[in-house]
Amino acid sequence: MSALICPHQPSCPGCPRLAEPGLPPEPVARLQALAARSGAAPPLVHESPRQAFRYRARLAIRGRADAPKLGIFEAGSHRVVHIPRCLVHHPVINRVAARVRDTLASHRVPTYSDAAHAGLARYLQVVVERETQRAQVTLISNDETPDALRDLFADLQAALGEDLHSLWWNGNPQRTNAILGPHWQLLYGPAHVRDLSGDASIFYPPGAFGQSNLDLAMQLGARVRELARPASRITEYYAGVGAIGLGLAPGASALNLNELGPGSLEGLAHGVAALPDAVRAKVAVHAGAAGSHGRWVAESDLVIADPPRKGLDPELLLALGQAPPERFVYVSCDIGSFERDAAELLRTFRLSALEAYDLFPNTPHLETLGVFEKA
């Protein structure tokens, strides 16, 4: 596998391992060591294409009104690196970003200044729907309403043409590093990007979490579903919109889904509502922090968790130790928190399998799938 040459490096910090072919050696070595210590087989590794794998991107908008920059910040700064020919973006994302830039420039829309907390155009979010290859486009502005951008949105819809799935406005008028604000308005198209979890439909509103390397992430989800025994009582924590768990509903005797984020809960509600009546009756959604719903561990044969980088909530980890299910499947995006939590889990469970998924090509990170069996 040869090194890639990007026109935006070295300024762009998004792909620090672009010149280093192959998987990141450190997390691979740490997983191999964990497997050896635990008596498990060496981790099975699932690789990813290194280009055009991102179906989701958030781009900062800065610079001059007549020549805005759309890209990501240089390390440790609010200086934006313009990345019109990004190698890792799905081609639709690059096309959409170029047309948004041209439309912003033609309307001379003031771009956001972090220091002055002034200007309108703040960020662009683009999510590509796999089935249609069209983009859910969200323009985030420094305002409480989209009124100042009405003329721009009409021209933008026309400019995006067949690449457009839906057009959203989001308002974030606060001085904050958060990208999305509390104000939303759908301007055109369907309210959700749709995908599948097994045979179940899943729905992504623009405020929901979603994986960027979507093809490989959905392969990971399918692998987790293979680990469920028929008629199991299943609980999934940090379930998002149900990209893993909803596909388990038909074969489960009961399915509990836990999620905290408002956007993901909205998508999850639509996914549950789309299930057939008899399947939907087996599903319950529990909103809030995972640690506050630990009681479902004791009532489950299979527990699944896909937490953020910080790892498992301490209360959930305690519940798993006190009333271990027959099988616990842990999906982790951070090797450090996974190692820490695994050390605690191995007091009660044995590690039966490890897999690594290259969800973050050209970076030092891997996604880990750990299968723990009740000891």
VOBA-1610 file (N, C-alpha, C; in pm, whole numbers, padded with zeros to 5 digits, always signed):
BEGIN
Met+00085-00119+00000Met+00000+00000+00000Met+00089+00124+00000Ser+00073+00211-00097Ser+00161+00326-00111Ser+00109+00446-00033Ala+00200+00540-00005Ala+00162+00663+00062Ala+00076+00749-00030Leu-00014+00826+00029Leu-00098+00917-00048Leu-00039+01057-00044Ile-00060+01131-00150Ile-00012+01269-00158Ile-00133+01361-00162Cys-00146+01446-00061Cys-00262+01534-00049Cys-00222+01677-00082Pro-00301+01748-00161Pro-00266+01887-00196Pro-00281+01984-00079His-00343+01939+00032His-00369+02031+00143His-00274+02012+00261Gln-00186+01916+00251Gln-00085+01901+00356Gln+00039+01983+00319Pro+00116+02030+00420Pro+00110+01993+00561Pro+00017+02077+00647Ser-00048+02179+00589Ser-00130+02268+00673Ser-00249+02197+00735Cys-00313+02107+00660Cys-00431+02038+00710Cys-00388+01928+00807Pro-00445+01927+00930Pro-00406+01826+01029Pro-00494+01702+01030Gly-00585+01691+00933Gly-00688+01587+00940Gly-00639+01446+00919Cys-00528+01425+00850Cys-00479+01290+00819Cys-00331+01280+00855Pro-00299+01270+00984Pro-00157+01273+01025Pro-00075+01154+00978Arg-00142+01044+00935Arg-00068+00925+00891Arg-00083+00903+00739Leu-00114+01009+00667Leu-00137+00993+00524Leu-00015+00937+00452Ala+00105+00972+00499Ala+00228+00925+00434Ala+00277+00793+00490Glu+00198+00731+00580Glu+00239+00606+00645Glu+00140+00496+00608Pro+00168+00418+00505Pro+00074+00312+00464Pro+00053+00210+00576Gly-00062+00146+00571Gly-00090+00041+00668Gly-00163+00091+00790Leu-00194-00002+00880Leu-00268+00030+01001Leu-00179+00095+01106Pro-00236+00175+01195Pro-00155+00238+01300Pro-00095+00133+01392Pro+00036+00128+01405Pro+00099+00018+01477Pro+00072+00016+01627Glu+00061+00133+01689Glu+00048+00133+01835Glu-00080+00066+01884Pro-00201+00108+01836Pro-00321+00040+01887Pro-00327-00107+01848Val-00272-00144+01732Val-00269-00285+01693Val-00185-00364+01793Ala-00068-00310+01828Ala+00020-00379+01923Ala-00045-00390+02061Arg-00116-00286+02103Arg-00181-00288+02234Arg-00294-00390+02237Leu-00369-00402+02128Leu-00474-00504+02123Leu-00414-00645+02119Gln-00306-00661+02047Gln-00239-00792+02044Gln-00191-00830+02183Ala-00137-00734+02256Ala-00089-00761+02392Ala-00205-00795+02485Leu-00317-00725+02471Leu-00434-00754+02554Leu-00486-00895+02525Ala-00492-00931+02397Ala-00537-01065+02361Ala-00446-01171+02422Ala-00314-01150+02415Ala-00219-01246+02469Ala-00234-01260+02620Arg-00250-01147+02689Arg-00266-01151+02835Arg-00395-01223+02876Ser-00498-01212+02791Ser-00630-01262+02826Ser-00657-01402+02772Gly-00564-01459+02698Gly-00584-01591+02642Gly-00676-01595+02522Ala-00698-01480+02459Ala-00782-01473+02340Ala-00695-01483+02215Ala-00758-01513+02103Ala-00687-01517+01976Ala-00643-01377+01937Pro-00539-01363+01857Pro-00498-01230+01810Pro-00614-01158+01742Pro-00619-01027+01752Pro-00734-00954+01696Pro-00745-00967+01545Leu-00866-00987+01499Leu-00895-00986+01356Leu-00910-00841+01312Val-00841-00802+01206Val-00837-00662+01164Val-00914-00645+01033His-01000-00544+01029His-01080-00512+00911His-01031-00378+00857Glu-00975-00378+00739Glu-00919-00256+00682Glu-01025-00177+00604Ser-00987-00055+00567Ser-01078+00035+00497Ser-01005+00100+00381Pro-01075+00135+00275Pro-01013+00222+00175Pro-00962+00349+00242Arg-00854+00403+00193Arg-00796+00522+00255Arg-00846+00651+00192Gln-00921+00641+00082Gln-00973+00759+00015Gln-01124+00749+00001Ala-01190+00866-00001Ala-01333+00878-00032Ala-01422+00795+00060Phe-01379+00774+00184Phe-01458+00691+00277Phe-01551+00772+00366Arg-01533+00902+00372Arg-01612+00983+00466Arg-01746+01021+00404Tyr-01854+00978+00467Tyr-01989+01014+00425Tyr-02042+01134+00505Arg-01965+01182+00598Arg-02010+01289+00688Arg-01893+01384+00713Ala-01918+01515+00701Ala-01812+01613+00725Ala-01872+01740+00785Arg-01794+01801+00872Arg-01827+01934+00925Arg-01711+02026+00892Leu-01740+02132+00819Leu-01638+02224+00771Leu-01661+02363+00828Ala-01556+02420+00886Ala-01563+02558+00934Ala-01564+02653+00814Ile-01636+02764+00828Ile-01642+02867+00725Ile-01580+02995+00782Arg-01469+03037+00725Arg-01400+03156+00771Arg-01344+03230+00650Gly-01275+03340+00673Gly-01212+03413+00564Gly-01295+03529+00514Arg-01264+03574+00392Arg-01332+03691+00335Arg-01468+03653+00279Ala-01559+03748+00280Ala-01694+03723+00228Ala-01691+03691+00079Asp-01599+03750+00004Asp-01595+03725-00140Asp-01510+03603-00176Ala-01439+03545-00078Ala-01358+03426-00104Ala-01347+03343+00024Pro-01460+03287+00069Pro-01457+03214+00197Pro-01374+03087+00188Lys-01322+03045+00303Lys-01251+02919+00316Lys-01342+02820+00387Leu-01350+02698+00332Leu-01427+02591+00394Leu-01331+02476+00423Gly-01315+02443+00551Gly-01221+02338+00584Gly-01213+02312+00732Ile-01096+02274+00779Ile-01076+02246+00920Ile-00965+02335+00974Phe-00963+02351+01106Phe-00868+02441+01168Phe-00727+02381+01168Glu-00630+02468+01146Glu-00493+02428+01172Glu-00480+02393+01320Ala-00388+02304+01351Ala-00373+02257+01488Ala-00349+02375+01583Gly-00429+02381+01690Gly-00413+02482+01793Gly-00452+02622+01754Ser-00538+02636+01652Ser-00573+02770+01606Ser-00717+02772+01556His-00764+02892+01521His-00890+02909+01449His-00864+02955+01306Arg-00747+02924+01253Arg-00717+02950+01112Arg-00762+02830+01029Val-00847+02855+00934Val-00904+02747+00855Val-00816+02713+00735Val-00793+02584+00717Val-00727+02534+00596Val-00836+02499+00496His-00837+02566+00383His-00936+02539+00278His-00901+02406+00211Ile-00997+02313+00205Ile-00967+02176+00156Ile-01063+02135+00044Pro-01063+02205-00069Pro-01159+02173-00176Pro-01138+02038-00242Arg-01016+01983-00233Arg-00986+01856-00299Arg-00949+01750-00195Cys-01024+01746-00086Cys-00995+01651+00021Cys-01002+01508-00031Leu-00898+01429-00005Leu-00891+01292-00055Leu-00985+01196+00017Val-01017+01225+00143Val-01094+01129+00221Val-01244+01155+00216His-01285+01269+00167His-01427+01298+00154His-01490+01218+00040His-01614+01176+00061His-01695+01127-00051His-01701+01236-00157Pro-01696+01203-00285Pro-01696+01307-00389Pro-01813+01405-00378Val-01927+01358-00332Val-02043+01447-00318Val-02013+01558-00216Ile-01940+01526-00110Ile-01908+01628-00010Ile-01824+01739-00072Asn-01723+01703-00150Asn-01641+01805-00214Asn-01721+01889-00313Arg-01811+01826-00388Arg-01893+01903-00482Arg-01986+01999-00408Val-02049+01950-00302Val-02140+02034-00225Val-02064+02152-00165Ala-01949+02126-00106Ala-01872+02233-00042Ala-01833+02340-00144Ala-01796+02298-00264Ala-01758+02395-00367Ala-01876+02483-00406Arg-01995+02423-00420Arg-02112+02501-00459Arg-02160+02591-00346Val-02149+02544-00222Val-02182+02630-00109Val-02087+02749-00105Arg-01959+02724-00125Arg-01861+02834-00125Arg-01893+02936-00233Asp-01922+02889-00354Asp-01953+02983-00463Asp-02077+03065-00433Thr-02179+03001-00373Thr-02303+03071-00343Thr-02283+03172-00231Leu-02208+03134-00129Leu-02176+03230-00022Leu-02102+03351-00079Ala-02005+03325-00166Ala-01926+03434-00223Ala-02011+03525-00311Ser-02101+03466-00391Ser-02184+03549-00480Ser-02279+03638-00401His-02318+03595-00281His-02406+03676-00196His-02328+03762-00096Arg-02194+03751-00098Arg-02108+03826-00007Arg-02154+03809+00139Val-02181+03686+00178Val-02225+03660+00315Val-02105+03675+00409Pro-02115+03757+00512Pro-02003+03772+00606Pro-01975+03639+00677Thr-01850+03599+00678Thr-01813+03475+00745Thr-01784+03503+00892Tyr-01790+03399+00971Tyr-01778+03413+01116Tyr-01635+03444+01158Ser-01622+03532+01256Ser-01494+03562+01320Ser-01501+03514+01464Asp-01414+03422+01502Asp-01414+03370+01639Asp-01377+03479+01739Ala-01279+03562+01705Ala-01233+03665+01799Ala-01339+03770+01822Ala-01406+03814+01716Ala-01505+03921+01728Ala-01646+03869+01756His-01666+03738+01741His-01801+03679+01750His-01897+03757+01659Ala-01855+03771+01534Ala-01932+03847+01435Ala-01929+03771+01304Gly-02019+03811+01212Gly-02033+03742+01085Gly-02143+03639+01092Leu-02187+03592+00976Leu-02303+03502+00970Leu-02265+03355+00947Ala-02201+03325+00835Ala-02177+03186+00796Ala-02070+03126+00885Arg-02105+03020+00957Arg-02019+02968+01064Arg-01962+02829+01031Tyr-02049+02736+00995Tyr-02007+02599+00963Tyr-02098+02542+00855Leu-02048+02438+00789Leu-02126+02360+00695Leu-02116+02213+00737Gln-02231+02147+00747Gln-02234+02002+00771Gln-02294+01934+00650Val-02229+01827+00604Val-02276+01752+00488Val-02278+01604+00524Val-02394+01539+00504Val-02409+01396+00528Val-02463+01332+00402Val-02393+01233+00348Val-02434+01168+00224Val-02515+01043+00257Glu-02633+01032+00198Glu-02717+00913+00214Glu-02665+00804+00119Arg-02639+00687+00175Arg-02575+00582+00094Arg-02662+00537-00022Glu-02790+00520+00000Glu-02877+00465-00105Glu-02890+00559-00223Thr-02911+00689-00197Thr-02936+00785-00305Thr-02811+00859-00351Gln-02704+00855-00269Gln-02583+00932-00297Gln-02612+01082-00305Arg-02709+01126-00226Arg-02742+01268-00216Arg-02712+01318-00076Ala-02698+01452-00064Ala-02645+01510+00058Ala-02750+01585+00139Gln-02753+01553+00268Gln-02824+01634+00367Gln-02729+01750+00402Val-02768+01872+00370Val-02681+01988+00383Val-02736+02080+00491Thr-02650+02113+00588Thr-02689+02204+00696Thr-02592+02320+00700Leu-02644+02441+00686Leu-02562+02561+00701Leu-02587+02619+00839Ile-02480+02634+00916Ile-02490+02685+01052Ile-02452+02832+01051Ser-02540+02917+01104Ser-02512+03060+01104Ser-02514+03117+01245Asn-02453+03230+01260Asn-02443+03301+01387Asn-02568+03388+01404Asp-02683+03321+01421Asp-02810+03395+01424Asp-02916+03308+01489Glu-03028+03369+01525Glu-03139+03297+01586Glu-03246+03259+01485Thr-03241+03315+01365Thr-03335+03281+01258Thr-03259+03275+01126Pro-03316+03211+01025Pro-03250+03206+00894Pro-03287+03322+00803Asp-03357+03422+00856Asp-03414+03527+00770Asp-03309+03600+00687Ala-03192+03625+00745Ala-03089+03701+00673Ala-03031+03623+00555Leu-03060+03492+00549Leu-03002+03407+00445Leu-03106+03351+00348Arg-03228+03405+00351Arg-03335+03349+00268Arg-03299+03349+00120Asp-03247+03460+00069Asp-03213+03466-00073Asp-03102+03368-00107Leu-03004+03355-00018Leu-02896+03261-00041Leu-02948+03118-00049Phe-03041+03081+00039Phe-03089+02943+00040Phe-03162+02908-00089Ala-03235+03002-00146Ala-03303+02976-00273Ala-03202+02947-00384Asp-03096+03025-00389Asp-02993+03003-00491Asp-02914+02876-00462Leu-02891+02846-00334Leu-02815+02728-00298Leu-02888+02600-00336Gln-03018+02598-00314Gln-03097+02481-00353Gln-03083+02454-00502Ala-03090+02559-00582Ala-03076+02543-00727Ala-02934+02499-00764Ala-02834+02555-00695Ala-02695+02523-00728Ala-02661+02379-00696Leu-02718+02324-00590Leu-02686+02188-00549Leu-02754+02084-00638Gly-02866+02117-00696Gly-02929+02032-00795Gly-02950+01888-00750Glu-02908+01793-00833Glu-02931+01651-00808Glu-02850+01596-00690Asp-02751+01671-00644Asp-02674+01626-00528Asp-02748+01650-00396Leu-02858+01723-00400Leu-02924+01765-00276Leu-03031+01666-00233His-03016+01616-00113His-03118+01536-00046His-03212+01627+00033Ser-03153+01714+00115Ser-03232+01806+00198Ser-03144+01922+00239Leu-03210+02034+00271Leu-03139+02156+00308Leu-03193+02205+00441Trp-03101+02223+00535Trp-03133+02266+00671Trp-03059+02394+00705Trp-03122+02473+00793Trp-03051+02582+00860Trp-03043+02550+01008Asn-02924+02579+01066Asn-02907+02568+01211Asn-02852+02700+01264Gly-02908+02747+01374Gly-02862+02872+01434Gly-02782+02848+01560Asn-02659+02900+01561Asn-02574+02893+01679Asn-02521+03034+01709Pro-02599+03115+01783Pro-02559+03254+01808Pro-02471+03272+01931Gln-02426+03162+01992Gln-02347+03173+02114Gln-02198+03176+02084Arg-02124+03242+02173Arg-01978+03239+02165Arg-01931+03107+02226Thr-01908+03008+02144Thr-01880+02873+02189Thr-01802+02799+02082Asn-01732+02693+02123Asn-01665+02607+02025Asn-01757+02497+01973Ala-01877+02486+02031Ala-01973+02388+01980Ala-02013+02426+01838Ile-02029+02326+01752Ile-02061+02354+01612Ile-02209+02381+01593Leu-02293+02293+01643Leu-02437+02307+01624Leu-02499+02386+01738Gly-02599+02467+01702Gly-02673+02545+01801Gly-02811+02486+01825Pro-02895+02556+01904Pro-03025+02502+01943Pro-03138+02528+01844His-03114+02608+01741His-03221+02649+01651His-03213+02573+01518Trp-03328+02519+01473Trp-03331+02437+01352Trp-03448+02478+01263Gln-03426+02467+01133Gln-03537+02481+01038Gln-03505+02399+00912Leu-03600+02314+00875Leu-03589+02238+00750Leu-03641+02325+00636Leu-03558+02346+00536Leu-03592+02434+00425Leu-03635+02359+00300Tyr-03585+02237+00285Tyr-03619+02160+00164Tyr-03590+02013+00190Gly-03677+01925+00140Gly-03649+01784+00136Gly-03691+01707+00259Pro-03658+01576+00264Pro-03695+01491+00377Pro-03622+01534+00505Ala-03685+01504+00618Ala-03629+01544+00746Ala-03513+01457+00791His-03499+01336+00732His-03398+01242+00779His-03327+01174+00662Val-03198+01151+00680Val-03125+01057+00595Val-03158+00916+00644Arg-03183+00825+00551Arg-03228+00691+00587Arg-03120+00589+00553Asp-03109+00485+00638Asp-03019+00372+00612Asp-03085+00248+00668Leu-03012+00139+00676Leu-03068+00013+00725Leu-02978-00046+00833Ser-03041-00102+00936Ser-02975-00185+01036Ser-03037-00323+01022Gly-02967-00415+00954Gly-03032-00539+00916Gly-03147-00506+00823Asp-03268-00549+00860Asp-03388-00517+00781Asp-03462-00396+00834Ala-03413-00336+00942Ala-03483-00224+01004Ala-03433-00091+00947Ser-03525+00000+00924Ser-03487+00133+00878Ser-03434+00215+00995Ile-03329+00292+00968Ile-03278+00387+01067Ile-03277+00526+01006Phe-03291+00627+01091Phe-03313+00763+01045Phe-03216+00858+01115Tyr-03149+00942+01036Tyr-03055+01039+01088Tyr-03107+01181+01066Pro-03159+01247+01169Pro-03178+01391+01159Pro-03042+01459+01162Pro-03030+01583+01120Pro-02897+01644+01111Pro-02827+01662+01245Gly-02902+01659+01356Gly-02841+01674+01487Gly-02798+01544+01550Ala-02817+01431+01482Ala-02783+01300+01539Ala-02637+01266+01514Phe-02579+01186+01604Phe-02445+01132+01580Phe-02451+01025+01472Gly-02350+01026+01388Gly-02336+00921+01287Gly-02190+00899+01256Gln-02154+00777+01220Gln-02017+00747+01183Gln-01985+00810+01047Ser-01861+00851+01030Ser-01818+00908+00903Ser-01782+00800+00802Asn-01711+00697+00848Asn-01672+00585+00761Asn-01787+00485+00762Leu-01893+00520+00692Leu-02020+00453+00712Leu-02021+00310+00660Asp-01957+00282+00549Asp-01957+00145+00495Asp-01897+00047+00595Leu-01780+00081+00650Leu-01715-00010+00744Leu-01790-00013+00877Ala-01845+00101+00919Ala-01922+00103+01043Ala-02044+00012+01035Met-02108+00007+00920Met-02224-00080+00906Met-02183-00227+00902Gln-02062-00256+00851Gln-02010-00393+00860Gln-01987-00432+01005Leu-01936-00340+01084Leu-01917-00364+01227Leu-02051-00392+01294Gly-02153-00311+01261Gly-02285-00333+01318Gly-02341-00469+01284Ala-02320-00512+01161Ala-02368-00645+01120Ala-02296-00754+01197Arg-02166-00734+01225Arg-02091-00833+01303Arg-02145-00843+01446Val-02178-00730+01506Val-02235-00732+01641Val-02367-00808+01641Arg-02449-00785+01539Arg-02579-00854+01534Arg-02561-01005+01519Glu-02453-01049+01455Glu-02427-01193+01444Glu-02402-01257+01580Leu-02364-01178+01679Leu-02329-01231+01811Leu-02450-01249+01901Ala-02568-01211+01853Ala-02690-01226+01933Ala-02753-01363+01909Arg-02781-01433+02016Arg-02848-01563+02005Arg-02998-01540+01987Pro-03069-01631+01918Pro-03213-01615+01898Pro-03289-01602+02030Ala-03390-01516+02029Ala-03481-01497+02143Ala-03410-01443+02268Ser-03298-01376+02250Ser-03227-01318+02364Ser-03297-01192+02413Arg-03279-01166+02540Arg-03314-01035+02596Arg-03191-00946+02580Ile-03208-00836+02507Ile-03092-00755+02465Ile-03108-00612+02515Thr-03001-00556+02564Thr-02995-00414+02598Thr-02875-00352+02529Glu-02897-00240+02462Glu-02786-00166+02402Glu-02778-00028+02466Tyr-02659+00005+02516Tyr-02632+00137+02572Tyr-02558+00223+02470Tyr-02583+00355+02477Tyr-02525+00450+02381Tyr-02567+00408+02240Ala-02696+00389+02220Ala-02746+00325+02097Ala-02752+00419+01978Gly-02735+00550+01996Gly-02745+00641+01883Gly-02883+00633+01820Val-02889+00631+01687Val-03017+00620+01617Val-03060+00475+01600Gly-02982+00381+01655Gly-03016+00239+01643Gly-02944+00168+01531Ala-02829+00222+01488Ala-02758+00164+01374Ala-02716+00019+01399Ile-02691-00017+01524Ile-02664-00157+01557Ile-02791-00225+01606Gly-02855-00169+01707Gly-02957-00241+01782Gly-03089-00263+01714Leu-03136-00169+01632Leu-03270-00186+01574Leu-03279-00311+01488Gly-03171-00348+01423Gly-03172-00469+01342Gly-03185-00597+01422Leu-03167-00589+01555Leu-03182-00705+01642Leu-03326-00727+01688Ala-03410-00628+01668Ala-03546-00634+01723Ala-03626-00755+01676Pro-03624-00793+01548Pro-03708-00907+01507Pro-03675-01037+01578Gly-03548-01064+01604Gly-03510-01192+01663Gly-03500-01192+01814Ala-03512-01075+01877Ala-03500-01066+02022Ala-03633-01095+02089Ser-03626-01142+02214Ser-03750-01154+02292Ser-03785-01020+02357Ala-03682-00936+02382Ala-03701-00800+02432Ala-03578-00719+02395Leu-03596-00593+02361Leu-03485-00506+02322Leu-03500-00372+02392Asn-03403-00340+02476Asn-03396-00210+02542Asn-03287-00127+02476Leu-03317-00003+02442Leu-03223+00086+02375Leu-03207+00212+02459Asn-03084+00244+02493Asn-03054+00362+02574Asn-02976+00464+02492Glu-03013+00590+02504Glu-02942+00698+02434Glu-02965+00829+02510Leu-02867+00919+02499Leu-02871+01047+02569Leu-02896+01165+02477Gly-02835+01167+02357Gly-02839+01284+02270Gly-02977+01310+02212Pro-03024+01435+02216Pro-03158+01466+02162Pro-03174+01432+02015Gly-03074+01464+01931Gly-03085+01433+01789Gly-03091+01284+01764Ser-03008+01208+01835Ser-03010+01063+01818Ser-03140+01003+01869Leu-03193+01056+01979Leu-03321+01007+02031Leu-03434+01033+01931Glu-03427+01146+01861Glu-03528+01174+01758Glu-03521+01069+01648Gly-03400+01041+01600Gly-03385+00940+01497Gly-03426+00803+01545Leu-03393+00770+01670Leu-03428+00640+01727Leu-03579+00624+01735Ala-03648+00730+01773Ala-03795+00724+01781Ala-03856+00694+01645His-03803+00753+01540His-03855+00726+01406His-03824+00582+01364Gly-03705+00533+01401Gly-03671+00395+01367Gly-03760+00295+01436Val-03789+00318+01562Val-03879+00228+01636Val-04020+00235+01576Ala-04066+00354+01544Ala-04200+00370+01488Ala-04216+00300+01353Ala-04105+00284+01279Ala-04112+00221+01147Ala-04112+00067+01155Leu-04090+00010+01272Leu-04093-00135+01286Leu-04235-00189+01273Pro-04252-00313+01229Pro-04385-00375+01230Pro-04441-00378+01373Asp-04572-00375+01384Asp-04637-00364+01515Asp-04587-00471+01613Ala-04580-00596+01568Ala-04543-00705+01659Ala-04398-00692+01705Val-04311-00639+01620Val-04171-00619+01657Val-04158-00497+01748Arg-04229-00391+01713Arg-04222-00268+01792Arg-04264-00292+01936Ala-04355-00383+01959Ala-04404-00410+02095Ala-04295-00466+02186Lys-04186-00517+02126Lys-04076-00575+02207Lys-03968-00473+02240Val-03981-00351+02191Val-03874-00252+02200Val-03911-00141+02298Ala-03816-00104+02382Ala-03834+00008+02473Ala-03712+00099+02463Val-03734+00230+02463Val-03627+00329+02458Val-03616+00396+02594His-03493+00406+02645His-03467+00466+02776His-03373+00585+02756Ala-03426+00704+02769Ala-03348+00825+02747Ala-03267+00860+02872Gly-03147+00910+02850Gly-03064+00955+02961Gly-02928+00891+02961Ala-02849+00923+03061Ala-02715+00868+03073Ala-02719+00718+03092Ala-02624+00648+03032Ala-02621+00501+03041Ala-02614+00455+03186Gly-02535+00526+03267Gly-02519+00485+03405Gly-02648+00490+03486Ser-02743+00569+03443Ser-02870+00579+03516Ser-02967+00467+03479His-02930+00383+03382His-03017+00273+03339His-02948+00138+03354Gly-02856+00129+03448Gly-02781+00006+03468Gly-02865-00112+03511Arg-02985-00089+03561Arg-03066-00201+03610Arg-03103-00299+03500Trp-03099-00254+03374Trp-03137-00344+03264Trp-03032-00450+03238Val-02910-00431+03289Val-02806-00532+03273Val-02850-00665+03331Ala-02908-00660+03451Ala-02947-00783+03521Ala-03061-00857+03451Glu-03133-00788+03361Glu-03247-00849+03293Glu-03214-00885+03149Ser-03084-00890+03115Ser-03043-00911+02976Ser-02953-01032+02962Asp-02967-01101+02850Asp-02875-01208+02813Asp-02755-01152+02737Leu-02780-01048+02658Leu-02675-00982+02579Leu-02683-00833+02605Val-02569-00775+02640Val-02558-00629+02655Val-02456-00579+02554Ile-02490-00470+02487Ile-02403-00406+02388Ile-02379-00263+02434Ala-02257-00215+02419Ala-02226-00076+02451Ala-02132-00019+02347Asp-02161+00102+02303Asp-02078+00174+02206Asp-02060+00317+02257Pro-01979+00333+02364Pro-01970+00463+02430Pro-01882+00562+02356Pro-01885+00689+02396Pro-01788+00787+02343Pro-01648+00757+02393Arg-01554+00842+02359Arg-01413+00816+02388Arg-01383+00797+02536Lys-01463+00856+02622Lys-01436+00845+02766Lys-01460+00703+02818Gly-01527+00619+02742Gly-01552+00482+02784Gly-01682+00466+02860Leu-01698+00354+02927Leu-01823+00321+02995Leu-01846+00410+03117Asp-01973+00448+03137Asp-02008+00518+03261Asp-01970+00430+03380Pro-01913+00485+03486Pro-01874+00403+03601Pro-01990+00321+03659Glu-02111+00379+03660Glu-02226+00306+03714Glu-02262+00186+03628Leu-02244+00199+03495Leu-02272+00087+03406Leu-02166-00021+03424Leu-02042+00018+03436Leu-01934-00078+03459Leu-01959-00156+03589Leu-02005-00086+03693Leu-02037-00152+03819Leu-02150-00251+03801Ala-02255-00213+03728Ala-02369-00302+03706Ala-02327-00428+03631Leu-02237-00413+03534Leu-02189-00529+03459Leu-02111-00625+03549Gly-02040-00572+03645Gly-01967-00657+03738Gly-02055-00725+03840Gln-02163-00658+03880Gln-02250-00712+03984Gln-02348-00816+03930Ala-02394-00798+03807Ala-02492-00892+03750Ala-02455-00917+03604Pro-02344-00986+03579Pro-02295-01001+03442Pro-02392-01079+03353Pro-02419-01027+03232Pro-02499-01104+03136Pro-02415-01217+03078Glu-02478-01305+03003Glu-02404-01414+02941Glu-02299-01363+02844Arg-02330-01253+02775Arg-02235-01196+02678Arg-02243-01045+02682Phe-02128-00981+02676Phe-02119-00836+02668Phe-02033-00800+02547Val-02086-00718+02458Val-02015-00676+02337Val-01984-00527+02351Tyr-01855-00497+02347Tyr-01807-00362+02372Tyr-01746-00308+02243Val-01803-00199+02192Val-01750-00129+02075Val-01685+00000+02123Ser-01558+00018+02095Ser-01483+00130+02151Ser-01408+00206+02044Cys-01405+00339+02057Cys-01329+00422+01964Cys-01201+00475+02027Asp-01167+00429+02149Asp-01047+00478+02215Asp-00977+00361+02284Ile-00855+00334+02245Ile-00784+00218+02298Ile-00755+00234+02448Gly-00728+00355+02494Gly-00698+00376+02634Gly-00815+00346+02725Ser-00934+00400+02694Ser-01051+00374+02778Ser-01094+00228+02765Phe-01073+00167+02648Phe-01106+00026+02633Phe-01017-00061+02722Glu-00887-00035+02722Glu-00796-00111+02807Glu-00832-00095+02955Arg-00863+00027+02995Arg-00900+00051+03135Arg-01025-00025+03173Asp-01130-00015+03088Asp-01255-00084+03120Asp-01239-00235+03111Ala-01159-00282+03014Ala-01139-00427+03000Ala-01074-00485+03124Ala-00981-00412+03185Ala-00916-00462+03307Ala-01018-00487+03417Glu-01120-00402+03425Glu-01225-00421+03525Glu-01321-00533+03483Leu-01355-00537+03357Leu-01447-00640+03309Leu-01390-00780+03326Leu-01259-00794+03312Leu-01197-00926+03320Leu-01197-00984+03461Arg-01245-00907+03557Arg-01268-00963+03691Arg-01389-01057+03690Thr-01481-01032+03595Thr-01608-01106+03591Thr-01627-01184+03463Phe-01565-01137+03355Phe-01583-01196+03222Phe-01449-01253+03175Arg-01457-01335+03070Arg-01337-01371+02994Arg-01350-01309+02855Leu-01240-01266+02801Leu-01237-01206+02668Leu-01230-01319+02565Ser-01334-01333+02485Ser-01339-01443+02389Ser-01296-01403+02249Ala-01304-01274+02216Ala-01265-01231+02081Ala-01237-01082+02079Leu-01143-01044+01995Leu-01111-00904+01969Leu-01107-00881+01818Glu-01166-00770+01775Glu-01157-00731+01635Glu-01126-00581+01629Ala-01053-00541+01528Ala-01020-00401+01508Ala-01072-00357+01371Tyr-01136-00241+01368Tyr-01193-00186+01245Tyr-01127-00051+01217Asp-01075-00036+01098Asp-01002+00086+01061Asp-01103+00194+01019Leu-01182+00239+01117Leu-01283+00342+01087Leu-01221+00479+01064Phe-01095+00497+01103Phe-01032+00628+01096Phe-00902+00620+01016Pro-00909+00583+00887Pro-00787+00570+00807Pro-00703+00698+00810Asn-00573+00680+00801Asn-00476+00790+00796Asn-00461+00862+00929Thr-00510+00800+01037Thr-00496+00856+01172Thr-00438+00747+01264Pro-00403+00783+01388Pro-00350+00682+01482Pro-00457+00599+01551His-00583+00610+01510His-00693+00550+01585His-00752+00428+01514Leu-00804+00336+01594Leu-00881+00220+01547Leu-01008+00206+01629Glu-01110+00150+01571Glu-01230+00110+01645Glu-01213-00036+01688Thr-01248-00065+01813Thr-01228-00199+01868Thr-01361-00264+01899Leu-01373-00392+01866Leu-01487-00472+01906Leu-01435-00583+01999Gly-01482-00580+02122Gly-01444-00681+02220Gly-01563-00763+02262Val-01550-00895+02262Val-01658-00986+02302Val-01619-01049+02435Phe-01701-01026+02536Phe-01675-01076+02671Phe-01784-01177+02710Glu-01743-01291+02759Glu-01835-01395+02801Glu-01833-01405+02954Lys-01949-01433+03011Lys-01957-01448+03156Lys-01866-01564+03200Ala-01781-01538+03299Ala-01684-01639+03342Ala-01753-01746+03426
//
